[in-house]
């Protein structure tokens, strides 16, 4: 398997699968270009080595073929600005005009193909569609970690048409290096912070991490399923009754393995799911009827941050509460600040992943104080569960 650093791109076209699925506002302007910026080092390196670049990506979830609001043409100016290179656009990804443009691409130039998902063959993993796409490049580079868990034509199937000329981009290389560090070579003490709404979406991650960590901090809406499983009163808080037994089994497993499972002791509760709701603190297992927990309480935050600050490896996946509401963000903020302190003051390795955790780190101005911010989303979650990702295996095989 090649890497970008040792591949020869001179007078070659690099076909790169990127994840440019960025949010657009009503005026079809980019509101967050993080995913585009993440791919720039890969693109610039290939251009600097005498190559040209053909970019392919999806945007949104078009249902019935081409839709103007999902056109990648809205990204041209930003890509040109960030790369400082000429950017051509093909209004199709496998049409005759697209192939003419890619065939005539000069060194130092970029061609952006239209949205892959305008074709249902993309998500179906159609081999003929993948073969057509492969005609756009002399080498194939997968730099879209966010879609690596999908067996799509452009992420997994296409690699077979580049048996000796396929590689990861820098973004995926860095993702795998960072996630493998918390999965395979973590320095102890190791603390995982697992939050978010539902236990059901995090079971496999918790069970996989149970073999590796010293501490697991539980927060967010999922905490109330654990509390109820222990016989606590949770009022109108979010609970998954179908997973009470699962929560009990997780607690037993943690105890048997000597893993400290830190479940909140107190909560900030509200009489409605609203920014301006009445709020107060109480024991998390004594929430009155009609009230719901929207954040961890002061004592719980204190206990959690102490564990985090004394850790050498930290995985943060999921918020402690409804941090989008200013009245219920203190728990998540305190966890984020503890992660930053451990990283900066104690040299801990801190990996933040999952959309809400990343959003919280950005919201509180902590992103540049943490070791690594993953772009992965669903791909990261599946990798943390120990699953093989089709887009990764296609390059490694």
C-alpha positions as CSV (number, residue, x, y, z in Angstrom):
1,X,0.0,0.0,0.0
2,X,1.3,3.4,-1.0
3,X,1.3,6.5,1.1
4,X,1.0,10.0,-0.4
5,X,4.6,10.8,0.7
6,X,6.2,8.0,-1.4
7,X,3.8,8.0,-4.4
8,X,4.7,9.6,-7.7
9,X,2.1,12.1,-8.8
10,X,4.2,13.8,-11.6
11,X,1.9,14.3,-14.6
12,X,-0.7,12.0,-13.0
13,X,-4.3,12.5,-12.0
14,X,-5.2,11.7,-8.4
15,X,-8.8,10.8,-8.0
16,X,-9.6,11.7,-4.4
17,X,-12.8,10.7,-2.5
18,X,-13.3,13.6,-0.1
19,X,-16.1,14.3,2.4
20,X,-17.4,17.7,1.4
21,X,-20.8,17.1,2.9
22,X,-20.8,20.6,4.4
23,X,-23.8,22.6,5.8
24,X,-25.3,25.3,3.6
25,X,-27.7,28.1,4.6
26,X,-30.9,29.2,2.7
27,X,-28.7,31.2,0.4
28,X,-26.6,28.1,-0.4
29,X,-23.6,29.5,1.3
30,X,-21.2,27.3,3.4
31,X,-21.8,27.8,7.1
32,X,-19.0,25.5,8.3
33,X,-16.0,24.6,6.0
34,X,-14.3,22.3,8.5
35,X,-14.5,19.2,6.2
36,X,-13.1,21.1,3.2
37,X,-10.2,22.5,5.2
38,X,-9.5,19.0,6.5
39,X,-8.7,17.7,3.0
40,X,-6.6,20.7,1.9
41,X,-3.2,19.2,3.0
42,X,-3.7,16.1,0.9
43,X,-4.8,18.2,-2.1
44,X,-1.9,20.7,-1.8
45,X,0.7,17.9,-1.4
46,X,-0.4,16.2,-4.6
47,X,-0.5,19.4,-6.6
48,X,3.0,20.4,-5.3
49,X,4.3,17.0,-6.5
50,X,3.3,17.8,-10.1
51,X,-0.1,16.1,-10.1
52,X,-3.6,17.2,-10.9
53,X,-6.6,16.4,-8.7
54,X,-10.1,15.1,-9.4
55,X,-12.4,15.5,-6.4
56,X,-15.5,13.5,-5.8
57,X,-17.9,13.8,-2.9
58,X,-21.5,13.6,-1.9
59,X,-23.6,16.5,-0.5
60,X,-26.8,16.0,1.5
61,X,-29.4,13.3,0.7
62,X,-30.8,13.9,-2.7
63,X,-33.7,11.5,-3.3
64,X,-34.7,11.7,-7.0
65,X,-31.6,12.5,-9.0
66,X,-30.0,16.0,-9.4
67,X,-31.3,18.8,-7.2
68,X,-29.7,22.2,-7.4
69,X,-29.6,22.7,-3.7
70,X,-27.3,19.7,-3.4
71,X,-25.0,20.7,-6.2
72,X,-21.3,20.8,-5.4
73,X,-21.0,23.8,-7.6
74,X,-21.8,25.8,-4.4
75,X,-18.4,24.8,-3.1
76,X,-16.2,25.9,-6.0
77,X,-15.2,29.3,-4.8
78,X,-14.3,28.1,-1.3
79,X,-12.2,25.2,-2.7
80,X,-10.3,27.6,-5.0
81,X,-9.7,30.1,-2.1
82,X,-8.3,27.4,0.2
83,X,-6.2,25.6,-2.4
84,X,-5.1,28.7,-4.4
85,X,-5.4,26.6,-7.5
86,X,-7.7,26.7,-10.6
87,X,-10.9,24.7,-10.0
88,X,-12.9,23.3,-12.9
89,X,-16.4,21.9,-12.4
90,X,-18.1,19.0,-14.1
91,X,-21.9,19.2,-13.9
92,X,-22.0,15.4,-13.9
93,X,-19.7,12.7,-12.4
94,X,-19.8,10.1,-15.1
95,X,-20.9,12.1,-18.2
96,X,-19.0,12.6,-21.4
97,X,-18.2,16.2,-20.5
98,X,-16.8,15.1,-17.1
99,X,-14.4,12.6,-18.8
100,X,-13.3,15.3,-21.3
101,X,-12.5,17.6,-18.5
102,X,-10.6,15.0,-16.4
103,X,-8.7,13.8,-19.5
104,X,-7.5,17.4,-20.3
105,X,-6.6,18.3,-16.7
106,X,-3.2,20.0,-16.4
107,X,-0.7,19.6,-13.5
108,X,-1.6,22.0,-10.7
109,X,-5.3,22.0,-11.6
110,X,-8.4,20.7,-9.8
111,X,-11.6,19.2,-11.2
112,X,-14.6,19.0,-8.9
113,X,-17.2,16.3,-10.0
114,X,-20.9,16.8,-9.4
115,X,-22.6,15.1,-6.4
116,X,-22.1,11.3,-6.5
117,X,-25.4,10.7,-4.9
118,X,-27.3,12.1,-7.8
119,X,-26.8,8.5,-8.9
120,X,-28.4,5.7,-6.8
121,X,-25.6,3.4,-8.0
122,X,-23.3,5.3,-5.6
123,X,-25.0,4.2,-2.4
124,X,-25.8,0.8,-3.9
125,X,-22.1,0.1,-4.3
126,X,-22.6,-0.6,-8.0
127,X,-19.4,-2.0,-9.6
128,X,-20.1,-0.6,-13.1
129,X,-20.6,2.9,-11.7
130,X,-17.3,2.5,-9.6
131,X,-15.5,1.4,-12.8
132,X,-16.7,4.5,-14.7
133,X,-15.6,6.8,-11.8
134,X,-12.2,5.1,-11.8
135,X,-11.6,6.4,-15.4
136,X,-11.1,9.9,-13.9
137,X,-7.8,9.0,-12.2
138,X,-4.4,7.4,-12.5
139,X,-4.2,6.9,-8.8
140,X,-7.0,6.6,-6.1
141,X,-6.8,8.4,-2.8
142,X,-9.5,7.9,-0.1
143,X,-9.5,10.9,2.3
144,X,-13.1,10.7,3.4
145,X,-13.1,9.1,6.9
146,X,-16.7,10.3,7.5
147,X,-17.9,7.9,4.8
148,X,-15.5,5.0,5.4
149,X,-18.1,2.9,7.1
150,X,-20.2,2.8,3.9
151,X,-19.7,0.2,1.2
152,X,-20.4,2.7,-1.5
153,X,-19.1,2.7,-5.0
154,X,-16.7,5.6,-4.5
155,X,-15.4,4.5,-1.0
156,X,-15.0,0.8,-1.2
157,X,-15.7,-0.7,-4.6
158,X,-13.6,1.7,-6.6
159,X,-10.4,0.6,-4.9
160,X,-10.3,-2.7,-6.8
161,X,-9.7,-0.8,-10.1
162,X,-6.4,0.6,-8.5
163,X,-4.8,-2.6,-7.2
164,X,-1.3,-1.1,-7.0
165,X,-2.2,2.6,-6.9
166,X,-4.5,3.2,-4.0
167,X,-3.8,5.0,-0.7
168,X,-5.1,7.0,2.2
169,X,-5.0,10.8,2.3
170,X,-3.5,12.6,5.3
171,X,-6.9,13.1,6.9
172,X,-7.6,9.3,7.1
173,X,-4.0,8.5,8.1
174,X,-4.3,10.9,11.0
175,X,-7.7,9.6,12.0
176,X,-6.5,6.0,12.1
177,X,-3.3,6.9,13.9
178,X,-5.3,8.8,16.6
179,X,-8.1,6.3,17.0
180,X,-5.7,3.4,17.1
181,X,-3.8,5.1,19.8
182,X,-6.9,5.1,22.1
183,X,-7.9,1.6,21.1
184,X,-4.5,-0.2,20.9
185,X,-1.7,1.7,22.7
186,X,-3.4,3.9,25.3
187,X,-1.3,5.2,28.2
188,X,-2.9,4.6,31.6
189,X,-4.8,5.9,33.4
190,X,-7.4,5.9,30.6
191,X,-10.8,7.5,30.9
192,X,-13.6,7.4,28.5
193,X,-16.4,10.0,28.7
194,X,-19.5,8.6,27.1
195,X,-22.5,10.9,26.8
196,X,-25.4,11.6,24.6
197,X,-29.1,10.7,24.5
198,X,-29.3,7.0,24.3
199,X,-27.6,3.9,25.8
200,X,-28.7,1.9,22.8
201,X,-26.3,3.8,20.4
202,X,-23.3,3.4,22.7
203,X,-23.6,-0.2,24.0
204,X,-21.0,-1.7,21.6
205,X,-18.6,1.2,22.3
206,X,-18.8,0.8,26.0
207,X,-18.4,-3.0,25.8
208,X,-15.4,-2.7,23.5
209,X,-13.8,0.0,25.7
210,X,-14.4,-2.1,28.9
211,X,-11.4,-4.2,28.0
212,X,-9.1,-1.1,27.7
213,X,-10.0,1.7,30.1
214,X,-9.7,2.4,33.8
215,X,-12.7,4.7,34.0
216,X,-15.9,5.3,32.1
217,X,-17.8,8.5,32.8
218,X,-21.5,8.3,31.9
219,X,-23.5,11.5,31.1
220,X,-26.2,13.0,29.0
221,X,-29.7,11.5,28.6
222,X,-28.3,8.0,28.6
223,X,-27.4,8.3,32.3
224,X,-31.1,8.1,33.3
225,X,-31.4,4.6,32.0
226,X,-28.6,3.6,34.3
227,X,-30.2,5.5,37.2
228,X,-33.6,3.9,36.7
229,X,-32.0,0.4,36.3
230,X,-30.7,1.0,39.9
231,X,-34.2,1.7,41.1
232,X,-33.9,5.5,41.0
233,X,-36.8,8.0,40.3
234,X,-36.0,10.0,37.1
235,X,-39.2,11.9,36.6
236,X,-39.8,12.9,33.0
237,X,-36.2,12.4,32.0
238,X,-35.3,10.5,28.9
239,X,-35.2,6.8,29.5
240,X,-34.9,3.7,27.3
241,X,-37.0,1.2,29.3
242,X,-36.0,-1.6,26.8
243,X,-32.4,-1.2,27.8
244,X,-32.7,-1.2,31.6
245,X,-31.4,-4.8,31.8
246,X,-28.6,-3.8,29.4
247,X,-27.6,-1.0,31.7
248,X,-27.6,-3.4,34.7
249,X,-25.4,-5.8,32.8
250,X,-22.9,-3.0,31.9
251,X,-22.7,-2.0,35.6
252,X,-22.0,-5.6,36.6
253,X,-19.4,-6.1,33.9
254,X,-17.6,-2.9,34.9
255,X,-17.5,-4.1,38.5
256,X,-16.2,-7.5,37.6
257,X,-13.4,-6.0,35.4
258,X,-12.4,-3.4,38.0
259,X,-13.5,-0.5,35.7
260,X,-14.8,2.5,37.6
261,X,-18.2,3.4,36.0
262,X,-19.0,6.9,37.1
263,X,-22.7,7.5,36.9
264,X,-23.9,11.0,38.0
265,X,-25.1,11.5,41.5
266,X,-26.9,14.8,41.0
267,X,-28.6,16.6,38.1
268,X,-29.7,20.0,37.0
269,X,-33.4,19.4,36.3
270,X,-36.0,21.5,34.5
271,X,-39.8,21.6,34.3
272,X,-39.7,21.7,30.5
273,X,-37.3,21.0,27.7
274,X,-36.6,24.7,27.0
275,X,-33.8,27.3,27.4
276,X,-35.9,29.4,29.8
277,X,-37.4,26.5,31.9
278,X,-37.4,26.7,35.6
279,X,-34.5,24.7,37.0
280,X,-33.0,23.4,40.2
281,X,-30.5,20.7,41.3
282,X,-31.3,17.5,43.1
283,X,-30.1,14.0,43.6
284,X,-30.3,12.2,40.2
285,X,-32.3,9.3,41.6
286,X,-34.9,11.6,43.3
287,X,-36.2,13.7,40.3
288,X,-39.8,14.8,40.9
289,X,-42.6,13.9,38.6
290,X,-42.9,16.3,35.7
291,X,-39.3,17.4,35.9
292,X,-36.5,16.2,33.7
293,X,-32.7,16.1,33.9
294,X,-30.9,18.3,31.4
295,X,-27.4,18.4,32.8
296,X,-25.2,16.7,35.4
297,X,-25.1,18.5,38.7
298,X,-22.2,20.3,40.5
299,X,-20.9,17.3,42.5
300,X,-21.1,14.9,39.5
301,X,-19.1,17.4,37.4
302,X,-16.5,17.8,40.2
303,X,-16.0,14.0,40.5
304,X,-15.8,13.6,36.7
305,X,-13.4,16.4,36.1
306,X,-11.1,15.1,38.8
307,X,-10.9,11.7,37.0
308,X,-10.3,13.4,33.7
309,X,-7.5,15.7,35.0
310,X,-5.6,12.7,36.4
311,X,-5.8,10.7,33.2
312,X,-3.1,10.1,30.5
313,X,-5.5,9.0,27.8
314,X,-9.0,10.5,27.3
315,X,-11.7,9.7,24.8
316,X,-14.6,12.1,24.8
317,X,-17.7,11.0,23.0
318,X,-20.9,12.7,23.8
319,X,-22.0,15.7,25.9
320,X,-23.1,15.7,29.6
321,X,-26.3,17.5,29.0
322,X,-28.3,19.8,26.7
323,X,-25.3,22.1,26.2
324,X,-27.1,24.0,23.4
325,X,-29.1,25.7,26.2
326,X,-26.9,28.1,28.2
327,X,-28.7,27.1,31.4
328,X,-27.7,23.5,31.0
329,X,-24.2,23.6,29.6
330,X,-22.1,23.8,32.7
331,X,-21.5,20.0,33.0
332,X,-20.4,19.7,29.4
333,X,-18.2,22.8,29.6
334,X,-16.5,21.5,32.8
335,X,-15.7,18.2,31.1
336,X,-14.3,19.9,28.1
337,X,-12.2,22.3,30.2
338,X,-10.9,19.3,32.2
339,X,-9.9,17.6,29.0
340,X,-8.0,20.7,27.8
341,X,-6.3,21.0,31.2
342,X,-5.2,17.4,31.2
343,X,-3.9,17.8,27.6
344,X,-2.0,21.0,28.2
345,X,-0.8,20.6,31.8
346,X,-0.3,16.8,32.1
347,X,0.5,15.9,28.5
348,X,-2.5,13.6,28.2
349,X,-3.7,12.4,24.7
350,X,-7.3,13.5,24.2
351,X,-9.4,12.4,21.3
352,X,-12.8,14.1,20.8
353,X,-15.2,12.4,18.4
354,X,-18.9,12.4,17.6
355,X,-20.8,15.4,16.3
356,X,-22.1,16.8,19.6
357,X,-18.7,16.5,21.4
358,X,-17.0,18.3,18.5
359,X,-19.7,21.0,18.5
360,X,-19.3,21.5,22.2
361,X,-15.5,21.7,21.9
362,X,-15.9,24.4,19.2
363,X,-18.6,26.2,21.1
364,X,-16.5,26.6,24.2
365,X,-13.3,27.5,22.3
366,X,-11.5,24.3,23.3
367,X,-10.8,22.6,20.0
368,X,-7.2,23.9,19.7
369,X,-6.4,22.8,23.3
370,X,-7.2,19.1,22.6
371,X,-5.0,16.5,21.0
372,X,-7.2,15.4,18.1
373,X,-10.7,16.3,16.9
374,X,-12.2,13.5,14.8
375,X,-14.2,14.2,11.6
376,X,-15.6,10.7,11.7
377,X,-19.1,10.7,13.1
378,X,-20.7,7.4,12.3
379,X,-17.4,6.0,11.0
380,X,-15.7,6.8,14.2
381,X,-18.4,5.2,16.3
382,X,-18.2,1.9,14.3
383,X,-14.4,1.9,14.5
384,X,-14.6,2.4,18.3
385,X,-17.0,-0.6,18.4
386,X,-14.3,-2.7,16.8
387,X,-16.0,-3.1,13.4
388,X,-14.1,-3.2,10.1
389,X,-14.9,-0.2,7.9
390,X,-15.3,-1.1,4.2
391,X,-13.6,2.1,3.0
392,X,-10.5,1.3,5.2
393,X,-10.3,-2.4,4.3
394,X,-10.5,-1.6,0.6
395,X,-7.3,0.3,0.8
396,X,-5.5,-2.0,3.2
397,X,-6.4,-5.2,1.3
